[in-house]
């Protein structure tokens, strides 16, 4: 463990990546890309038509208590009732990524709330303050919690939770001691808690004091709205994409921020000034004829990154399939040269796949259960090497991730925090031709189905002697080239005539059969 940590520190100190942020502002959408050495590492998109409510805080009204599901259904004023599980309505323990720290005199003497207390605390008709942890996905309403958090630049304020913690991603023991001391000295109202974020590493005390003051001011405004307005009402709206980018991505190692909108440049400089006036120099107004994302080669990377098949440097590739229940990722050697040293090629491909998979999870904002099928490795040592590489790469991810070791079947199972629909679902809709299957029926299959349908019409409508079939041109080519004799036989049986007409609007799997005389559809 200690040697792994030393290796990581040496690696980070020797290789400093060139980080840049690109912000593109257009009338219908805003896009943010984080680049490391020119490679797209993070991508976010915000559209006016897609109102994102994750992290918003509402005062809602309990509509229903379902004891079977152990959940409350809360009206927060967005049309769909929010889902509040009993366990999300009691004070939660800190996340595993945060080390709990006890301040002197902060232990509560009040009996902790238990799940069985929730129906009595929040009966139907009662008001409850909740925060959205997961936005509505498909037909499901949003998921909410009473464990409210307000994220600042360096701190996270927990108004209803007396716990204190420090991000475990801050590994230096001396720095953790220094941060504990700062956390112990910060003046915070009774009953509230704080977490020091990873970006707080190495920051001066005054930055934490200023950040806490801003968060407390926000909370005071929320409390004012809680008292003045009846439920359901929005108490706090999470900042927009650009403000979140400044808060979460603008770290000391970011060298440049390109923005293609002059008004947003001014706004970003104002936001950055509250954090670091020096960082204002990093903000560059991009005003060239070639679009920003095209100039930095981001557009092409976006197109290739969201393909089902993603190529790897050595010739291998990964296949990513998103389903409702889980995301399946398959690793293949592809064109990778095996040669005599087959085991080494497999190991190299799996390591490349581990790096790319961790990147794809962030780019696509994939959430839920993820199952990875690496190429089979005989050596337990090599399996461990690939697993450690995957763990090292997902450390960059800001989402909560739990990952299990490689199983006996060569599979890695992991869960990634799902806050909203993946970017894949934001950018794409199911294909109207294949309805999301990714495949359409072959011309041969359609030829069989059309002949079957004609036979059915002949039996049901013996009086009709002339039929018109409207179909796809490729399917018609199949009928004329290979099934012509069968069509002649059909005409003989019906003692009539078959006419075929193509329609460019009809896809492979569509066809219509009409009475050629009257034009009536008799499919």
ABEGO torsion letter per residue (X at the ends): XAAAAAAAAAAAAABBBBBBBBBBBBAABBBBBBBBGGBBABBBBBBAABBBABGBBBBBBBABBBAAAGBBBBBAGAGBBBBBBAAAABBBBBBAABBBBBBBGABBABBBBBAAAAAAABBBGBBBBBBBABBBBEABBBBBBABBBBBBAABBBBAABABBBBBAABABAAAAAAAAAAAAABBBBBGBBBBBBAAABGBBAAAAAAAAAAAAAAAAAAAAAAAABBOBBBABBBBBAAAAAAAAABBAABABBBBABAAAAAAAAAAAAAABAAAAAABBBBBBABBAAAAAGAAAAAAAAABABBBBAAGBBBBBBBBAABBBBBBBAEABBAEABAAAAAAAAAAAAAAAAAAAAAAAGBBEBBBBBBBBBABAAAAAAAAAAAAAAAAABABBBBBBBBBAAGBBBBBBBBABBBAAAAABBBBAAAGGAGBBBBAAAAAAAAAAAAAAAAAABAABABBBBBBBAAAAAAAAAAAAAAAAAAAAAAGBBBBBBBBAABBAABBBBBBAAAGBBAX
